[in-house]
Amino acid sequence: MKALFALLIIMLAVQVSQAASPYPPTMEGDERQVRTSSSPEWLAAVGRFVINKRDGTGAKLCTAFLVSANSTDDSRIIMSEGHCINEWHVSGAAGNRRFSMTTHNIYFTTNTGEELKRKVVAVVGYEWSPGDHAILILDKGIYNYEIKPLVHSDEPFKNMGYGLLDDPVYQQEFKPFATAAGYSSDVPLGDGGKHLTYDEDCYLNGGMNYQKDSRCTSYRGASGGPIVVTVDRGVDEWEERPVMGIEHLVVGIIKGGRDGDNSSTYWTPHSYYRAKLLEVFARYGVKRNY
């Protein structure tokens, strides 16, 4: 009887401990990897986005990533998700919103291990629904030699057999694959959002023009992370400007997981916000314009 009582106490303690944990458990069979020194270098452009609540009750975690029109640019432009910053919204309707710009920090780690801390000072593109996304400006730019910004694809990820991932000729020649990256807060793999994790070679599905589905794994905290397609174009001598080597092209932004299934991640396709992003590049994307 005493042994049974002790077992019940242990089981209860485990249940209480699990209930008290603010972080979701890592699912069995989760194939994500934690970023290390041997991980793809483009992951340096993915930052940990700490968002302070306006009521002063704490902060929430999202992900953001550095972008520009060219990977050779310096940049102070980042992208994340609209729902990550929705609490900043003070007044105004679509297209004329005002945001409360208190202290919101983003932390990048270079490929040499150096941490770069920046603050968000302006919201220049925003939508929460239906096409969740945010385009933000940092207080100080990041030099290209520190971190190379990510660039968006000029092509759709799928397009009736003519996209990056559904063109059979393209697949055979360039071996494209998708990766979803973010600061997922699961434990133990994501360590409560302290580790950058990425799901490499995951499957992207179709959907609405403002939201797509996938079989990529993510948890709370990964919202705002990039969906990247990697292609090895080699050398194309028929191009006026030959494209060489491996490219990592953003095709969208992580929105969040399906309830009860973290292996199914919703995301906003780049085609939805591309026009606005090009406007931002034209205004803020001048090299060393900070």
N, C-alpha and C positions, 0 to 999 in steps of 0.2 A: 504494500500500500504506500509506504514511504517513497519507494522507488517510482511508483506511478505518479505520486504527488510532485516529486522532483522533476519528472519528465514534463508534466503539465506546466510547471513554472518555467522551465526552459523554453517550451514551445510558445508560451505566452510572451516571454521576453523577446523571442525572435520576432513574433508578430508585432509587438509594440515597436520594436526597433525598426522594422520595415515600414510600419505605418508612419513613424516619425520622420523617416528620411524624405527630404524634399526633392530627391533625385530619382529618376526612373532607373530600374535595373537594366543592365545590358542584356539583351535577348540572347538566348542560346543559339548558336550558329551564326551570330553576327560576324560578317567578314570584313568590317572596317579595319583600317590600320591607323595607328597613332603616328603622327608626323615625327620623323627622326632626321638625323643628318644625311641619311641615304634616301630620303623621300624625294619626290619630284620638286625641283627648285621653284616652280611657279606657286607653290603653296605659301611662300613667303608673303605673297600679296593678300593673303586671307588673314584678317585681324579679329581679335576678340573685342567685341563692342559692349562696353559697360554703360548702361543707360540709367541715369538717376531719375527717380520719380519726382514729379513736381510737388507732391505733398510731403516730401522729405522722409518717407517711410522706408527708404532703401533703394535698391537698384535691381534691374533685371538684365539678363545676359542675352545678347544676340550675336550675330556674326556680320561682318562687312568686308568688302574687298576693294582694293585699289584698282582703278581703271583709267584708261586713256585711249586716244585714237590710235596710238602706235606704241609698241612695246619698248621703243627706244626713248620715249618721252619721260620727263619728270612729271609728277602728278600730285595734285591735292584733291582729287575727285574720288569719292568712294560710293559704292552702292550697297544697299541693304534692303530690308522689307518695310513697307509702310506701316504694318501693324507694330513694328518694333518701336516706332517713334510717335504713334498715334496719340499717346498721352501728352505729348508736347503741344498738340493742337490747341490754340487758345480761342481763335475766332475766324470767321470768314468761310465762304463756300468754296467749292472746287475751283481751282485756278487762282484763288486769291486768299489762300489760308495764311494765317499768322501763327508762328510757332514760338514757344517759350524756350529760349536758348540758354538754359543753365549749363552746368558742366557735364558734358558727356564725352567720355574718353574712349579711344580705340587704341589697342596695343598690337603692334606688329613685331614679329621676330624675324630678323634677317637670316640668310643662310649661313652666316658666320656666328649666329647666336646672340647678336646684339638686339636689345629691345628698343623699339621706337614708339614713343607715346605721342599721340596727337589728340586735339579737341575738335569737335564738330562746331562750326560757327555759322553755317547757313544750310537751309533746306531749299534746294532749287528744283526738285522734282519729287512729287509725292502722289500716291494713291493707295488707299487701303483696300477698297473693293470697287470693281471686281478684280482688277489687275494689280495685285499687291506689289509695290516697289517703292524705293526711296533713293533719290540722288542727292548726295550731301557734299559739302565743301569743308575741308580741314583748315585749321588755323595756320598751318605751315606745311609746305609741300614736302614730298619725299623724292630725293634724287634717284635717278635711274640706276646709279651704281650701288645704291643701298638696296632698293627693291624695284624690280621691273613690274610695271602695271600690267594687268590683264587686258586683253583686247577682245572685243566681241566679234563673233563670226559674221561674215557678209552673207552667209548662206543659212537657210533653215536647217534644223537638225533632221527633219523628215519632210519630204515634199513629193508625195506620190511616186516614189522611186528615184527621186533626183536630189535628195538631201544628203547631209553629211553622213547619216547613219543608215539610210535605206537605199542608197544607190549601189547596186551590186558591183559595178565596175570600180567605183570609188572605194568600196570596202576591200576589194581584192588588192588594189594598188596601194592604198594609203593606210589600211588597217586602223580605222578610227575606233575609238572607244570613249565612253562617258565616265566622268568622275564627279561625285558630289562631296563637297568638303564644308566642314563647319565645326563650331565649338559645341558639340552635343554635350548635354549635362548628365548623361547616364553614368552609372558606376557599375563596375570599376573602370571600364575602358576610357570613357571621357573624363573621369575624375571630377565630376561635378562641373564640367565646362572649363577645366584648366588645360586640357589637352586638345589640340587640333586633330580631329580624326577625319578620315576620308574613305569613301566607298568607291574603289576603283573598278572599272569595267562593269558598271551597273546598267540596268536596262531602262531606257526612256520610252514612255508610252505617249500616245496622243491625248487629245482632249479639246477643251474650248480654246478660243484664241487668247484668252486671258489666264488660263490655268491648264497645266498638263499634269499627268500622273507619271509615276516611275516605280521601278523596283529597286530603288536606292534607299539605303537605311540612314535615318537621322532621328534625333531626339530634340527635345526642347533645348534651345540655345543655338541650334544650327540655322535657325531662320536668318535669312540674309546672306547665307553662304552661296558661292557660285556653283553652277552646273557647267562643267567644262568638258568639251570634246577635244581629245588629243588626236592629231593626224600627223603622219610622217609623209610629207609630200616629196621628199627626195629632191631631185633637181629636174625641173621642167624647162628644157631648152627652147620650147616653142613659145614661152611667155615673153612679152616685151621686157618685163622685169622678173627674171627667174626666181621662183620661190624655192627655198632650200631648207631642208631639215625638218625638225619637229615643231609643230605649232600647237599651242594650247588656247582654244577659242571658247569664250563664254557664250553659252546658248540660253542661259536663264539664271534665275535666283531661287534658292530654296524657300518655300513658303511654310511648310510644316508637314507633319505626318498625319496619316489617317488615324482616327480614334481607334485605339487598341491594336494598331498594326504599324509599328515603327519601320517596318521594311518597305512600306509604301509611302513615298514622299511626294507631296504636291509641290509644283514649282511654277513660277511665272516665266513664260518664254520671252526671249529678248526682242522678238518681233513686236511685242505689245508696247514696249517703252522705247524702242530704238530711235524714233523721230525726236523725242524729247532729249534723249541722251546726246544726239548729234548737235542739238542746239547748245547744250551745256559744254560740250567739247569746244565749240566755236567761241564760246565766251570765256571759259575758264581754262581751256586746255593748252594755252600758249606755253611753250617750253620756258621754264625758269621764270614764270610769271608770278613770283611770290617773294 
